[in-house]
Amino acid sequence: MTRWSPAQSRRPGCPHRRLRHLLADAMPPGLSLGASTFRPWASANFVGARHIFPCALADGEAKAVSAAIQNELGNAEWTLPGHVVADVVVVECSNPPGALQIEILMVEE
């Protein structure tokens, strides 16, 4: 297992950019992705990363949009060689109002 360091480049084969493009295609109109980040994640059996995508909502109720996105992304079939989407969570943020954050946990196969 490779140790993570903020000074080192990403792990080989990291799907963050590909995941961002897939997510951008799945976004409903009026919701835009902000600058995304990822953080390495590991358990006793798996290695992966938590990908965090802040989103800005142009109009509409954040709660309704959040539930719709959670449902759509939870049912989506992601094709990322060597990786599996383990969890998708959409969180409402209070600062700024109407902001959402999408967190996707991916593990390596």
N, C-alpha and C positions, 0 to 999 in steps of 0.2 A: 504494500500500500504506500502511495506517495504521500508525504507529509505536506500539509497546506501551509502556504506562507503568502502574505499580501505582496511580497516583493517578487515572488515567482510568477511565471505565466500560468495560464489555466492548464488543467490536466489535458493530456492528449485526448482528442475526440469529444471534448465538452460540447454538448448540444445547445448551449445558451442562445447563440445567434439564430439557429434553426428554429428553436422553440419560440423565440420572439417573433419571427416571421409568421409561423403558424398561428400564434396568438393574435397578431395584428390582422390576419385574414379573417379570424373568427369574431372580431370585435363588432358590435352593432354600431350603426351610425350615431355620432354624437359622443362617442367615448374614444379618447386618444391615449395611447401609451406614453408614459414618461421615461426617464432614464432608468434602465433596469440594472439590477445587481444580482449576484448569486453568492451563496455562502456554502462551503462544503458541509456535508452532513454524513454521519456514519452511525450505525447501530452495531450490535454484536454480530449481525449476519450480513449487513448490506453497507455499501458505500455509494454515495451519490452527492446531490447538491439540492439546496432549496433556492429556487429561482424566484425573485421578487420583482413584480411589475407594478409600479404605481400608475394609476389611471386618472384622468381628468374627465369629469362628466359635464358636457356642455349644458344640458338641460334635462329635466325629468327628476323623478324621485329616486334617490340613491338606493333606498331599500328595495324597491321594485326592480331596478336595473341589476342590483347585486344578486338578487334571487334568480333572475333570468339567466345571468351570466354563469352563476354557480351550476345551474341545471344544465345549461348547454355545454359548458366545459367538462362537467362531470361525466357526460354521456359521449364526449368526443373520442374518436379513435386517433391516437397520436402515433405517427410513424417516425421514430427516431432510432436508427440502428444502434444496437448495443445498450439502449436505455429503455426504462419502463417508467411511465408516469404512475407514481404510487398514491399521490394525494393532490387535490386541487381545492384551494380555499379562497373565497372572495370576502374581503374584510372592508367594512365601511370605516373611513378615516374621518375624524372630526376637524382636522386642520390640514388643508383648507376644507371648508364645508363642501359636500358633494363629491369628495375624492374617494376613490376606491383603491384597494391594493389586492392584486392577484398573486397568490403564492402557490408555486407548483413544486412539489417534491418529486425528484427523479432519482431512481437508483440504477446502478449499472447492472447489466445482465451477467 
